[in-house]
Amino acid sequence: MDGTTAVVTGGTRGVGRAVASAFAGEGAHVVVCSRDGGAVEETVEELSTEGSVSGMRADVRDEFDLERLMEHAARAGERDGIDAVVANAAVNHGSPGEMPIHDEPYSRFDDTVRTNVRGVFATVQEAAPHLADGARVLVPSGSVARDAKPGMGAYAVSKAGAEAVVRQAHADLEATALTLDLGLVNTALTGNQGGRDPEDVAPMFVWAATEADPAEHGGGVVGLREWKSATR
């Protein structure tokens, strides 16, 4: 990834931070964002020991924040443009397995969809004018988007919507868009229910940003099995 520029939304903790660290270690200039400006500053300072990193406070629910973020990113690296976008920022306002759809408050449903679906759409929309040739757009997801499980409520709906954005982005952009199904990862978003550490899945993003075959994987869902098979 030497000489490339990557943007990671929600890049100050969990999967986003692990991906930002992995990209920086591979030689990319990484731009991280979060709604928490203090967390952005702290993350940039810590990850700068691993590579080239900058950041901005940005809320993916606000397209004007994202416009400024992408304009910064397009000028932040060794060359103009953005080579990889990881639309990672997401919320889950309840406890996994305890959010039946008929009990979801409208306000919680609305914010989940606004962040997890519209936020992915806005990230893609604002990045599009700045994408370099061969750019990759990567969105993490999970099987709950395609295989209904009790009590996953608005979060499951939002992940299905995010995957639809990926499919359409791949069809419309001069870029390769992929959904990465990470399985269960031990983060606050999943209720710290166990599973893989974020650092264990970060290499999957490096592969998707550099080696994944657009003809085979573009617009689709790549799971851990497909990733491991492709990298044997």
PyRosetta script that sets phi, psi and omega in degrees:
from pyrosetta import init, pose_from_sequence

init()
pose = pose_from_sequence("MDGTTAVVTGGTRGVGRAVASAFAGEGAHVVVCSRDGGAVEETVEELSTEGSVSGMRADVRDEFDLERLMEHAARAGERDGIDAVVANAAVNHGSPGEMPIHDEPYSRFDDTVRTNVRGVFATVQEAAPHLADGARVLVPSGSVARDAKPGMGAYAVSKAGAEAVVRQAHADLEATALTLDLGLVNTALTGNQGGRDPEDVAPMFVWAATEADPAEHGGGVVGLREWKSATR")
pose.set_psi(1, 12.8)
pose.set_omega(1, -179.7)
pose.set_phi(2, -53.9)
pose.set_psi(2, 131.0)
pose.set_omega(2, 175.4)
pose.set_phi(3, 81.9)
pose.set_psi(3, -1.4)
pose.set_omega(3, -179.6)
pose.set_phi(4, -92.9)
pose.set_psi(4, 166.9)
pose.set_omega(4, 176.0)
pose.set_phi(5, -123.7)
pose.set_psi(5, 132.7)
pose.set_omega(5, -179.3)
pose.set_phi(6, -128.3)
pose.set_psi(6, 141.0)
pose.set_omega(6, 175.5)
pose.set_phi(7, -111.3)
pose.set_psi(7, 132.2)
pose.set_omega(7, 177.3)
pose.set_phi(8, -125.6)
pose.set_psi(8, 109.6)
pose.set_omega(8, 175.0)
pose.set_phi(9, -80.0)
pose.set_psi(9, 150.7)
pose.set_omega(9, -174.0)
pose.set_phi(10, 59.7)
pose.set_psi(10, 42.1)
pose.set_omega(10, -169.9)
pose.set_phi(11, -94.6)
pose.set_psi(11, 15.4)
pose.set_omega(11, -176.1)
pose.set_phi(12, -103.4)
pose.set_psi(12, -4.8)
pose.set_omega(12, 179.1)
pose.set_phi(13, -157.6)
pose.set_psi(13, 168.4)
pose.set_omega(13, 174.0)
pose.set_phi(14, 57.5)
pose.set_psi(14, -139.5)
pose.set_omega(14, -177.5)
pose.set_phi(15, -61.3)
pose.set_psi(15, -41.8)
pose.set_omega(15, -178.4)
pose.set_phi(16, -58.9)
pose.set_psi(16, -45.4)
pose.set_omega(16, 179.4)
pose.set_phi(17, -65.3)
pose.set_psi(17, -42.2)
pose.set_omega(17, 179.0)
pose.set_phi(18, -62.0)
pose.set_psi(18, -39.6)
pose.set_omega(18, 178.5)
pose.set_phi(19, -67.6)
pose.set_psi(19, -43.7)
pose.set_omega(19, 178.1)
pose.set_phi(20, -58.7)
pose.set_psi(20, -42.4)
pose.set_omega(20, 178.4)
pose.set_phi(21, -63.3)
pose.set_psi(21, -43.8)
pose.set_omega(21, -179.7)
pose.set_phi(22, -64.7)
pose.set_psi(22, -43.2)
pose.set_omega(22, 178.7)
pose.set_phi(23, -62.8)
pose.set_psi(23, -44.0)
pose.set_omega(23, 179.2)
pose.set_phi(24, -61.8)
pose.set_psi(24, -40.4)
pose.set_omega(24, 178.6)
pose.set_phi(25, -65.6)
pose.set_psi(25, -23.4)
pose.set_omega(25, 178.5)
pose.set_phi(26, -89.8)
pose.set_psi(26, 0.5)
pose.set_omega(26, 173.8)
pose.set_phi(27, 103.6)
pose.set_psi(27, 1.6)
pose.set_omega(27, 177.9)
pose.set_phi(28, -78.5)
pose.set_psi(28, 152.7)
pose.set_omega(28, 163.2)
pose.set_phi(29, -84.9)
pose.set_psi(29, 123.7)
pose.set_omega(29, -173.9)
pose.set_phi(30, -111.0)
pose.set_psi(30, 131.1)
pose.set_omega(30, 175.7)
pose.set_phi(31, -110.1)
pose.set_psi(31, 119.6)
pose.set_omega(31, -180.0)
pose.set_phi(32, -108.6)
pose.set_psi(32, 152.3)
pose.set_omega(32, 174.0)
pose.set_phi(33, -139.7)
pose.set_psi(33, 161.1)
pose.set_omega(33, 176.7)
pose.set_phi(34, -163.8)
pose.set_psi(34, 161.6)
pose.set_omega(34, 174.2)
pose.set_phi(35, -71.4)
pose.set_psi(35, -18.6)
pose.set_omega(35, -178.0)
pose.set_phi(36, -97.8)
pose.set_psi(36, 104.3)
pose.set_omega(36, -177.9)
pose.set_phi(37, -61.9)
pose.set_psi(37, -36.2)
pose.set_omega(37, 178.1)
pose.set_phi(38, -64.2)
pose.set_psi(38, -39.4)
pose.set_omega(38, 177.9)
pose.set_phi(39, -66.2)
pose.set_psi(39, -34.9)
pose.set_omega(39, 177.0)
pose.set_phi(40, -63.5)
pose.set_psi(40, -47.6)
pose.set_omega(40, -179.9)
pose.set_phi(41, -60.5)
pose.set_psi(41, -43.5)
pose.set_omega(41, 180.0)
pose.set_phi(42, -63.8)
pose.set_psi(42, -43.5)
pose.set_omega(42, -179.0)
pose.set_phi(43, -64.6)
pose.set_psi(43, -45.1)
pose.set_omega(43, 179.2)
pose.set_phi(44, -59.5)
pose.set_psi(44, -44.2)
pose.set_omega(44, -179.7)
pose.set_phi(45, -62.4)
pose.set_psi(45, -43.8)
pose.set_omega(45, -177.0)
pose.set_phi(46, -72.0)
pose.set_psi(46, -42.6)
pose.set_omega(46, -177.0)
pose.set_phi(47, -77.2)
pose.set_psi(47, -16.6)
pose.set_omega(47, 179.0)
pose.set_phi(48, -65.3)
pose.set_psi(48, -17.3)
pose.set_omega(48, 174.4)
pose.set_phi(49, -74.7)
pose.set_psi(49, -14.7)
pose.set_omega(49, -177.5)
pose.set_phi(50, -102.7)
pose.set_psi(50, -17.3)
pose.set_omega(50, -177.9)
pose.set_phi(51, 171.3)
pose.set_psi(51, -159.0)
pose.set_omega(51, -176.4)
pose.set_phi(52, -93.5)
pose.set_psi(52, 116.8)
pose.set_omega(52, -173.9)
pose.set_phi(53, -139.5)
pose.set_psi(53, 138.6)
pose.set_omega(53, 169.3)
pose.set_phi(54, -137.5)
pose.set_psi(54, 173.5)
pose.set_omega(54, -177.5)
pose.set_phi(55, -162.5)
pose.set_psi(55, 164.8)
pose.set_omega(55, 176.7)
pose.set_phi(56, -144.4)
pose.set_psi(56, 147.8)
pose.set_omega(56, 169.6)
pose.set_phi(57, -73.1)
pose.set_psi(57, 125.8)
pose.set_omega(57, 179.5)
pose.set_phi(58, -154.1)
pose.set_psi(58, 139.4)
pose.set_omega(58, 177.8)
pose.set_phi(59, -107.2)
pose.set_psi(59, 121.2)
pose.set_omega(59, -176.1)
pose.set_phi(60, -67.9)
pose.set_psi(60, -10.9)
pose.set_omega(60, 174.9)
pose.set_phi(61, -77.9)
pose.set_psi(61, -9.2)
pose.set_omega(61, -176.2)
pose.set_phi(62, -115.9)
pose.set_psi(62, 107.7)
pose.set_omega(62, -176.4)
pose.set_phi(63, -64.9)
pose.set_psi(63, -24.9)
pose.set_omega(63, 179.0)
pose.set_phi(64, -73.0)
pose.set_psi(64, -35.8)
pose.set_omega(64, 171.3)
pose.set_phi(65, -59.6)
pose.set_psi(65, -44.9)
pose.set_omega(65, -178.3)
pose.set_phi(66, -68.5)
pose.set_psi(66, -35.1)
pose.set_omega(66, 176.4)
pose.set_phi(67, -59.8)
pose.set_psi(67, -45.9)
pose.set_omega(67, 179.2)
pose.set_phi(68, -65.8)
pose.set_psi(68, -39.9)
pose.set_omega(68, 179.6)
pose.set_phi(69, -60.2)
pose.set_psi(69, -47.9)
pose.set_omega(69, -177.4)
pose.set_phi(70, -69.6)
pose.set_psi(70, -34.8)
pose.set_omega(70, 175.9)
pose.set_phi(71, -63.8)
pose.set_psi(71, -40.6)
pose.set_omega(71, 175.5)
pose.set_phi(72, -63.2)
pose.set_psi(72, -48.0)
pose.set_omega(72, -175.9)
pose.set_phi(73, -61.7)
pose.set_psi(73, -38.0)
pose.set_omega(73, -177.0)
pose.set_phi(74, -64.4)
pose.set_psi(74, -20.3)
pose.set_omega(74, -179.4)
pose.set_phi(75, -110.0)
pose.set_psi(75, -0.6)
pose.set_omega(75, -168.6)
pose.set_phi(76, -85.3)
pose.set_psi(76, -23.3)
pose.set_omega(76, -174.1)
pose.set_phi(77, -93.5)
pose.set_psi(77, -165.9)
pose.set_omega(77, -178.7)
pose.set_phi(78, -70.3)
pose.set_psi(78, -27.8)
pose.set_omega(78, 177.3)
pose.set_phi(79, -136.9)
pose.set_psi(79, 160.8)
pose.set_omega(79, -177.6)
pose.set_phi(80, -67.6)
pose.set_psi(80, 147.8)
pose.set_omega(80, 175.2)
pose.set_phi(81, 107.2)
pose.set_psi(81, 169.4)
pose.set_omega(81, -179.4)
pose.set_phi(82, -120.2)
pose.set_psi(82, 128.8)
pose.set_omega(82, -176.4)
pose.set_phi(83, -97.0)
pose.set_psi(83, -26.9)
pose.set_omega(83, -179.8)
pose.set_phi(84, -147.0)
pose.set_psi(84, 135.8)
pose.set_omega(84, 175.7)
pose.set_phi(85, -123.0)
pose.set_psi(85, 122.8)
pose.set_omega(85, 175.6)
pose.set_phi(86, -109.4)
pose.set_psi(86, 102.8)
pose.set_omega(86, -179.3)
pose.set_phi(87, -84.7)
pose.set_psi(87, 80.1)
pose.set_omega(87, -170.2)
pose.set_phi(88, -99.1)
pose.set_psi(88, -24.7)
pose.set_omega(88, -174.5)
pose.set_phi(89, -58.2)
pose.set_psi(89, 131.4)
pose.set_omega(89, -178.9)
pose.set_phi(90, -159.5)
pose.set_psi(90, 161.8)
pose.set_omega(90, 176.4)
pose.set_phi(91, -130.8)
pose.set_psi(91, 157.5)
pose.set_omega(91, 170.1)
pose.set_phi(92, -143.6)
pose.set_psi(92, 110.6)
pose.set_omega(92, -169.9)
pose.set_phi(93, -89.7)
pose.set_psi(93, 10.2)
pose.set_omega(93, 178.8)
pose.set_phi(94, -140.8)
pose.set_psi(94, -171.4)
pose.set_omega(94, 178.3)
pose.set_phi(95, -94.8)
pose.set_psi(95, 125.7)
pose.set_omega(95, 180.0)
pose.set_phi(96, -52.2)
pose.set_psi(96, 133.8)
pose.set_omega(96, -179.2)
pose.set_phi(97, 87.3)
pose.set_psi(97, -7.5)
pose.set_omega(97, -177.6)
pose.set_phi(98, -123.6)
pose.set_psi(98, 28.4)
pose.set_omega(98, -176.7)
pose.set_phi(99, -128.2)
pose.set_psi(99, 62.4)
pose.set_omega(99, 179.4)
pose.set_phi(100, -58.9)
pose.set_psi(100, 143.6)
pose.set_omega(100, -172.1)
pose.set_phi(101, -60.1)
pose.set_psi(101, -33.2)
pose.set_omega(101, -176.9)
pose.set_phi(102, -76.5)
pose.set_psi(102, -9.1)
pose.set_omega(102, 177.5)
pose.set_phi(103, -105.3)
pose.set_psi(103, 0.2)
pose.set_omega(103, -178.9)
pose.set_phi(104, -69.7)
pose.set_psi(104, 123.7)
pose.set_omega(104, 172.0)
pose.set_phi(105, -64.4)
pose.set_psi(105, 147.0)
pose.set_omega(105, 179.5)
pose.set_phi(106, -57.4)
pose.set_psi(106, -39.9)
pose.set_omega(106, -177.6)
pose.set_phi(107, -63.8)
pose.set_psi(107, -38.4)
pose.set_omega(107, -179.7)
pose.set_phi(108, -72.0)
pose.set_psi(108, -41.5)
pose.set_omega(108, 176.3)
pose.set_phi(109, -59.8)
pose.set_psi(109, -47.6)
pose.set_omega(109, -176.9)
pose.set_phi(110, -60.5)
pose.set_psi(110, -44.7)
pose.set_omega(110, -177.2)
pose.set_phi(111, -71.2)
pose.set_psi(111, -34.8)
pose.set_omega(111, 177.4)
pose.set_phi(112, -62.8)
pose.set_psi(112, -46.5)
pose.set_omega(112, 179.7)
pose.set_phi(113, -68.5)
pose.set_psi(113, -39.6)
pose.set_omega(113, 180.0)
pose.set_phi(114, -61.8)
pose.set_psi(114, -39.3)
pose.set_omega(114, -179.1)
pose.set_phi(115, -79.3)
pose.set_psi(115, -49.9)
pose.set_omega(115, -168.5)
pose.set_phi(116, -84.9)
pose.set_psi(116, -22.1)
pose.set_omega(116, 178.4)
pose.set_phi(117, -110.3)
pose.set_psi(117, -60.9)
pose.set_omega(117, 179.3)
pose.set_phi(118, -61.5)
pose.set_psi(118, -34.3)
pose.set_omega(118, 178.2)
pose.set_phi(119, -63.4)
pose.set_psi(119, -38.9)
pose.set_omega(119, 175.5)
pose.set_phi(120, -67.3)
pose.set_psi(120, -45.2)
pose.set_omega(120, 177.8)
pose.set_phi(121, -57.3)
pose.set_psi(121, -47.9)
pose.set_omega(121, -178.2)
pose.set_phi(122, -66.3)
pose.set_psi(122, -35.7)
pose.set_omega(122, 176.7)
pose.set_phi(123, -61.2)
pose.set_psi(123, -46.9)
pose.set_omega(123, 177.9)
pose.set_phi(124, -64.3)
pose.set_psi(124, -46.0)
pose.set_omega(124, -177.2)
pose.set_phi(125, -58.2)
pose.set_psi(125, -44.7)
pose.set_omega(125, -176.4)
pose.set_phi(126, -80.4)
pose.set_psi(126, -23.8)
pose.set_omega(126, 176.9)
pose.set_phi(127, -78.7)
pose.set_psi(127, -29.3)
pose.set_omega(127, -170.0)
pose.set_phi(128, -50.7)
pose.set_psi(128, -44.8)
pose.set_omega(128, -178.3)
pose.set_phi(129, -66.4)
pose.set_psi(129, -14.9)
pose.set_omega(129, -173.8)
pose.set_phi(130, -109.5)
pose.set_psi(130, 0.9)
pose.set_omega(130, -174.9)
pose.set_phi(131, -70.3)
pose.set_psi(131, 133.0)
pose.set_omega(131, 178.2)
pose.set_phi(132, -79.3)
pose.set_psi(132, 167.0)
pose.set_omega(132, 174.1)
pose.set_phi(133, -58.1)
pose.set_psi(133, 134.6)
pose.set_omega(133, 178.9)
pose.set_phi(134, 76.7)
pose.set_psi(134, 15.6)
pose.set_omega(134, -176.7)
pose.set_phi(135, -64.8)
pose.set_psi(135, 155.4)
pose.set_omega(135, 177.7)
pose.set_phi(136, -121.4)
pose.set_psi(136, 139.6)
pose.set_omega(136, 173.8)
pose.set_phi(137, -118.0)
pose.set_psi(137, 119.1)
pose.set_omega(137, -171.9)
pose.set_phi(138, -121.5)
pose.set_psi(138, 131.8)
pose.set_omega(138, -179.1)
pose.set_phi(139, -130.5)
pose.set_psi(139, 119.5)
pose.set_omega(139, 177.3)
pose.set_phi(140, -74.9)
pose.set_psi(140, 146.7)
pose.set_omega(140, 179.7)
pose.set_phi(141, -152.1)
pose.set_psi(141, -164.2)
pose.set_omega(141, 179.0)
pose.set_phi(142, -158.1)
pose.set_psi(142, 172.0)
pose.set_omega(142, -174.8)
pose.set_phi(143, -64.3)
pose.set_psi(143, -20.6)
pose.set_omega(143, -179.8)
pose.set_phi(144, -60.5)
pose.set_psi(144, -21.7)
pose.set_omega(144, 177.7)
pose.set_phi(145, -69.0)
pose.set_psi(145, -24.2)
pose.set_omega(145, -174.7)
pose.set_phi(146, -121.4)
pose.set_psi(146, -16.1)
pose.set_omega(146, -175.5)
pose.set_phi(147, -130.0)
pose.set_psi(147, 100.2)
pose.set_omega(147, -173.2)
pose.set_phi(148, -60.6)
pose.set_psi(148, 134.6)
pose.set_omega(148, 175.7)
pose.set_phi(149, -126.7)
pose.set_psi(149, 140.4)
pose.set_omega(149, -177.6)
pose.set_phi(150, -58.1)
pose.set_psi(150, 141.8)
pose.set_omega(150, 171.0)
pose.set_phi(151, 78.0)
pose.set_psi(151, 18.0)
pose.set_omega(151, -179.5)
pose.set_phi(152, -102.8)
pose.set_psi(152, -7.0)
pose.set_omega(152, 166.6)
pose.set_phi(153, 41.9)
pose.set_psi(153, -133.8)
pose.set_omega(153, -175.0)
pose.set_phi(154, -63.1)
pose.set_psi(154, -30.0)
pose.set_omega(154, -179.1)
pose.set_phi(155, -62.8)
pose.set_psi(155, -45.6)
pose.set_omega(155, 178.5)
pose.set_phi(156, -62.5)
pose.set_psi(156, -43.0)
pose.set_omega(156, 178.5)
pose.set_phi(157, -60.3)
pose.set_psi(157, -43.5)
pose.set_omega(157, -177.0)
pose.set_phi(158, -66.5)
pose.set_psi(158, -36.7)
pose.set_omega(158, 179.7)
pose.set_phi(159, -69.5)
pose.set_psi(159, -35.6)
pose.set_omega(159, 174.2)
pose.set_phi(160, -62.5)
pose.set_psi(160, -41.2)
pose.set_omega(160, 177.8)
pose.set_phi(161, -64.7)
pose.set_psi(161, -40.3)
pose.set_omega(161, 179.0)
pose.set_phi(162, -62.8)
pose.set_psi(162, -39.2)
pose.set_omega(162, 178.3)
pose.set_phi(163, -65.5)
pose.set_psi(163, -33.7)
pose.set_omega(163, 176.5)
pose.set_phi(164, -66.1)
pose.set_psi(164, -37.6)
pose.set_omega(164, 175.9)
pose.set_phi(165, -61.2)
pose.set_psi(165, -41.6)
pose.set_omega(165, 179.2)
pose.set_phi(166, -60.4)
pose.set_psi(166, -47.1)
pose.set_omega(166, -179.1)
pose.set_phi(167, -59.4)
pose.set_psi(167, -44.7)
pose.set_omega(167, -177.9)
pose.set_phi(168, -70.8)
pose.set_psi(168, -37.0)
pose.set_omega(168, 177.7)
pose.set_phi(169, -61.7)
pose.set_psi(169, -40.4)
pose.set_omega(169, 179.2)
pose.set_phi(170, -65.3)
pose.set_psi(170, -36.4)
pose.set_omega(170, -179.8)
pose.set_phi(171, -70.2)
pose.set_psi(171, -31.2)
pose.set_omega(171, -170.8)
pose.set_phi(172, -102.6)
pose.set_psi(172, -26.5)
pose.set_omega(172, -174.6)
pose.set_phi(173, -93.0)
pose.set_psi(173, 155.2)
pose.set_omega(173, 167.9)
pose.set_phi(174, -85.2)
pose.set_psi(174, 58.4)
pose.set_omega(174, -177.4)
pose.set_phi(175, -156.0)
pose.set_psi(175, 163.7)
pose.set_omega(175, 177.1)
pose.set_phi(176, -100.3)
pose.set_psi(176, 119.4)
pose.set_omega(176, 178.4)
pose.set_phi(177, -108.9)
pose.set_psi(177, 135.5)
pose.set_omega(177, -177.1)
pose.set_phi(178, -135.5)
pose.set_psi(178, 143.7)
pose.set_omega(178, 165.2)
pose.set_phi(179, -97.5)
pose.set_psi(179, 132.4)
pose.set_omega(179, 177.6)
pose.set_phi(180, -111.0)
pose.set_psi(180, 113.4)
pose.set_omega(180, 177.3)
pose.set_phi(181, -87.1)
pose.set_psi(181, 109.1)
pose.set_omega(181, -171.5)
pose.set_phi(182, -90.1)
pose.set_psi(182, -4.3)
pose.set_omega(182, -171.1)
pose.set_phi(183, 69.7)
pose.set_psi(183, -163.2)
pose.set_omega(183, -179.7)
pose.set_phi(184, -81.4)
pose.set_psi(184, 121.7)
pose.set_omega(184, 178.2)
pose.set_phi(185, -117.1)
pose.set_psi(185, 138.5)
pose.set_omega(185, -175.1)
pose.set_phi(186, -80.2)
pose.set_psi(186, 90.8)
pose.set_omega(186, 179.2)
pose.set_phi(187, -137.7)
pose.set_psi(187, 169.7)
pose.set_omega(187, 176.8)
pose.set_phi(188, -62.2)
pose.set_psi(188, -32.4)
pose.set_omega(188, -178.5)
pose.set_phi(189, -62.5)
pose.set_psi(189, -34.5)
pose.set_omega(189, 180.0)
pose.set_phi(190, -96.1)
pose.set_psi(190, 13.9)
pose.set_omega(190, 177.9)
pose.set_phi(191, 75.8)
pose.set_psi(191, 19.3)
pose.set_omega(191, -179.3)
pose.set_phi(192, 48.0)
pose.set_psi(192, 48.7)
pose.set_omega(192, -177.2)
pose.set_phi(193, -90.2)
pose.set_psi(193, 11.4)
pose.set_omega(193, -178.5)
pose.set_phi(194, 98.4)
pose.set_psi(194, -166.9)
pose.set_omega(194, -176.5)
pose.set_phi(195, 102.9)
pose.set_psi(195, -164.3)
pose.set_omega(195, -177.8)
pose.set_phi(196, -72.1)
pose.set_psi(196, 151.5)
pose.set_omega(196, 171.4)
pose.set_phi(197, -74.3)
pose.set_psi(197, 149.9)
pose.set_omega(197, 177.8)
pose.set_phi(198, -54.2)
pose.set_psi(198, -35.2)
pose.set_omega(198, -179.8)
pose.set_phi(199, -64.6)
pose.set_psi(199, -22.9)
pose.set_omega(199, -179.1)
pose.set_phi(200, -74.4)
pose.set_psi(200, -26.5)
pose.set_omega(200, -178.4)
pose.set_phi(201, -100.5)
pose.set_psi(201, -10.4)
pose.set_omega(201, -179.7)
pose.set_phi(202, -57.7)
pose.set_psi(202, -39.1)
pose.set_omega(202, 178.3)
pose.set_phi(203, -60.4)
pose.set_psi(203, -25.1)
pose.set_omega(203, 176.9)
pose.set_phi(204, -63.3)
pose.set_psi(204, -36.2)
pose.set_omega(204, 178.4)
pose.set_phi(205, -70.7)
pose.set_psi(205, -37.6)
pose.set_omega(205, 176.9)
pose.set_phi(206, -61.0)
pose.set_psi(206, -45.5)
pose.set_omega(206, 177.4)
pose.set_phi(207, -61.1)
pose.set_psi(207, -45.5)
pose.set_omega(207, -177.7)
pose.set_phi(208, -65.3)
pose.set_psi(208, -30.7)
pose.set_omega(208, -178.7)
pose.set_phi(209, -81.9)
pose.set_psi(209, -12.7)
pose.set_omega(209, -172.8)
pose.set_phi(210, -128.7)
pose.set_psi(210, -40.3)
pose.set_omega(210, -168.0)
pose.set_phi(211, -117.8)
pose.set_psi(211, -19.5)
pose.set_omega(211, -176.6)
pose.set_phi(212, -57.1)
pose.set_psi(212, 135.2)
pose.set_omega(212, -177.5)
pose.set_phi(213, -77.3)
pose.set_psi(213, 114.5)
pose.set_omega(213, -179.4)
pose.set_phi(214, -56.8)
pose.set_psi(214, -37.2)
pose.set_omega(214, -178.0)
pose.set_phi(215, -66.8)
pose.set_psi(215, -32.7)
pose.set_omega(215, -177.4)
pose.set_phi(216, -89.4)
pose.set_psi(216, -39.4)
pose.set_omega(216, -170.2)
pose.set_phi(217, -111.7)
pose.set_psi(217, -14.0)
pose.set_omega(217, -175.3)
pose.set_phi(218, -58.9)
pose.set_psi(218, 131.3)
pose.set_omega(218, 178.8)
pose.set_phi(219, 79.3)
pose.set_psi(219, -6.1)
pose.set_omega(219, -174.9)
pose.set_phi(220, -105.8)
pose.set_psi(220, -174.5)
pose.set_omega(220, 177.7)
pose.set_phi(221, -104.3)
pose.set_psi(221, 123.4)
pose.set_omega(221, 177.7)
pose.set_phi(222, -109.2)
pose.set_psi(222, 118.8)
pose.set_omega(222, 178.5)
pose.set_phi(223, -97.5)
pose.set_psi(223, -179.7)
pose.set_omega(223, -178.9)
pose.set_phi(224, -60.9)
pose.set_psi(224, -37.9)
pose.set_omega(224, -179.3)
pose.set_phi(225, -64.3)
pose.set_psi(225, -44.6)
pose.set_omega(225, 179.9)
pose.set_phi(226, -65.1)
pose.set_psi(226, -40.8)
pose.set_omega(226, 178.5)
pose.set_phi(227, -61.6)
pose.set_psi(227, -48.2)
pose.set_omega(227, -178.8)
pose.set_phi(228, -64.9)
pose.set_psi(228, -37.5)
pose.set_omega(228, 178.1)
pose.set_phi(229, -65.3)
pose.set_psi(229, -39.3)
pose.set_omega(229, -177.7)
pose.set_phi(230, -72.4)
pose.set_psi(230, -20.9)
pose.set_omega(230, -175.1)
pose.set_phi(231, -109.1)
pose.set_psi(231, 12.6)
pose.set_omega(231, 177.1)
pose.set_phi(232, -69.1)
pose.dump_pdb("model.pdb")
